[in-house]
Amino acid sequence: MKHASVKPDILLLNANTDATMTQRMVVRARRLHLACRGATVADGARYISDRTSLQAAARSVCLYMDRLPADHHPDTLIIACFGDPAVRDLRASLPFPVVGLAEASCEIACQIGNRFAIVTGGVNWPTILREFVAEIGHASRLSGIYALDQTGDRIVEDRDTARAALMTQIAQAQSEGADAIILGGAGLIGFAEELQAAFRVPLLDSVDCAVQCAIGLAVQSGET
C-alpha cells in the first residue's frame, strides 16, 4: 500500500458500458479527489435498469478486475452502479477496499439522521434496493424508496423533466419522515447540490458519498 502522505489512487469502475457516463462520474469524483481514474466494463448493459442487467453487471465487473494487471490495481475501487453489483464478492477476493455507491450512501445517510430515503430513476429499482438495504442491515432506518418513471439514462437526456419529478419525490420523502435523502445513481449527478436549497433535509449525491468513503478507506489502509 502507498504511504498515507501520497494521495490514494481511486479507480471508479462503471458497471455499464456507457463510457460517456463514466466520464461524467469521474468529473464529479475529481471535485473531491483529483487522483481518481475511470474505467468502463467491456460488456453487459448500456444502462442497468433491472435484475437481469444488474446480474450481467456483476459478471462484467468481476471479469474486468480479473483481467486487470496487478500493477494497475488501485488503492481503493469504486463500483459505480447504484446497486453495488459484485461488491461483496470483490471484497472477498481483492487485497484493497471496494466501495459501492448504494452502500456508501446508506452509511453516510445513517450517520446524519435516524431515517433516510432513496430517490432514484426507474420503476424496477425500489424492490431491488429495498432488498439490498435489508441485506446491509439498514432496513429499520429506511423511510422509503421513491422512483421516477425515467431511468437514469433518460434523466441525463432530459434533466428539465426530471427536475420537476425529483422535486415531487423529494418533497414526499421529506414529508414522510426522512432525515436525509439519497439521490441514487449516476443519472442524478448534480441534482443534490442544485436542489438542496429547496429542502430542509440533506440531499446526498451517491457518487460523492462513494468517493468520500473510498478516500477514508484508502487512507486507513495506507496507515496499516
N, C-alpha and C positions, 0 to 999 in steps of 0.2 A: 504494500500500500504506500501511497505517496505521503510525505511528511505533511502534517496539518497546516504548515505555513504555505504550502502550494495549493493553489485553487483546485478543488476537486474537479475531475473530468466527469461530466454527466452526459450519458447517452440517452437521448429521447427517441425511442423506437415506436414509430407509428404502426399500429396493428392493422391498418387498412392500406390499400395500395395507392392512395391519393397523395402523391408527392407534394402537391400544392398545399394540402392540409398540413403535411409535415413541416413545411417551411413556415406556415402561419404559427404553428405551435412553437417552433424554435425561436422565431422573432419574439414571441410573447415570453418565452422562458428566459431569453437573454436580457430582458429588462431586470430580472432578478439575479441572473448568474451568467456572466459572459462566456464562461467555459462550458457551454452546453452545445453539443453537436447533435444533429438529427440523422435518422435513418428511416427507411421505409421498407416494409416487408415486400418480397418479390411476388407473392401470390396471395390469393384469398379474395376478400370482397373489397370493392372500392369504397363502400360505406357499410358499417356494421349496424344492423338495424333489428336483428332478431337472434334467436338461439343458434340457428344454423350458421349464420355468418360469424357469430361470436366463437363458436367451436372451431370454425375454419381459421379464425384469427389466432386462437390459441396454438393450433398446429403451426401456423406460419411464424409466430414469434419464437417458438421453440426451435424450429428449423433454422431461422436466422441466427440465433445465438449459438446453435451447434456448429454452424459454419464460420462464425466469427473467430479469426485467429486470436490467440491469447494475447499477443502484443497489441491488439486493438481493444482489449477489454477496458471498460470504464471503471471509475471508482464507484459509481452508482448508476443503475439502469432504471429508467422510467418507461414502463409500458403505457404508451399514450393511447388509451382507449378507456372510456368511462364504462367499464365492465370488467376491467382487470384480467383479460384473458391470460391464463397460464402463469400468473404472478406467483402463486404458491408453489407450483411445480418448479419454476425457475429459482425461487429462493432456496429450494432444497438441493439444487444441483450446481448453483453458481457460488463462487467464493467472495462475492461482493453484494451489497444490498440491492434489492429490487423493490421498486415503488410502483404502485398502481394509482391512477387518477382517482378512482372512486374511493378506495380505502383511505388514501391520504386526505381527501376532502372530508370524509366522515370523521376521521380522527381529529382534524382541526376544528370541525364544527362542534364536536363533543367537548373540546377544550373551552369553547366560547360560551356555551349555554347548556341547559338541560335537554332541550329538544331541538332537533334540526329537521329540515325538509330538503327535498331534492326537486329541482325543476330541470327538465331535460327535453330533448326533442325526439319524437317518435312514440307512437302508441304502444309498441311492443315492450318498451323498456320498464314500465312500472313493476310488472310481475317479476321480471328478471332481477331488477335492483332490490326489490323487497326481499327476495330470497338471499341475495348477496349480503345485504345489510344484516340479516339474521345470521348468516354464516360467519361474519366477522364479529359478532357479539354485540351489535348495537341496535337490535330490534326495539328494545324498550325506549330508546332515545329518538326514534324516528317518528315524527309527527305526520308525515305524509309524503307521497311522491306525486308530482304533477307533470303531465306530459303535454307538450304541444303536438298538434297534428303533424306539423312539419318535422321531418327528420333533420339531423344536423347539417347534412349537405345542402338541403333546401333552405335552411335558415341562413347559411352563408350566402346563398344566391339572392335572397330577398330579406334583408335584415329589417326593412321598414315594416313589413307584415309581421315578422317575428317579434319585433319590439312591442307592438300592441298586445300580442298574445302573451308574451312574457310578463308584461305589466299586470295583466289579469291574473295569471297563475301565481305570481309572486305575492300579489295582494291577498289572494285566497290563502296561500301558505302562511303568511303573516297573521291573518285573522284567525287561523286555526291553531295558533299556539307555537309556531316555530321561533326559536331564539336565534337561529342562524339558517340561512338558505343557500344551498349549494346550487350553482348553475353548472350542471354537469355536461361535459363533452366539449370537444374542440370546436364544434359549431357555434358555441356560445361564448367563445373567447371575446373579452372586452365588454360584454354586457354588464357584468357585475359592477365594474367601475363606472360605466355610463349611466346606470340606473340607480346607483346607491342613494343618491340624494333624495329620491322619491320615497324611500322606505326607512323605517326606524331600526330594523334588524340588519345585521351584517349580511352582505351578499358575497359569496365566495366563488372565485373563479377556480375551476378544478385543475387547470394547468398550473396556476400559481401555487395552489396547495401542494401539488406533487413536487414541484421544484423546491419549495421550502423544505419539505420532508427529505428530499434527496440530498440537499446541501447538508442538513443536520446529520443524516446517517453517514455521509461520506466523511465528514469531519470526525465523527465518533470513531469510525473505522480507522482513520488515519492516525488517531491518537492511541490506538491499542497496539 
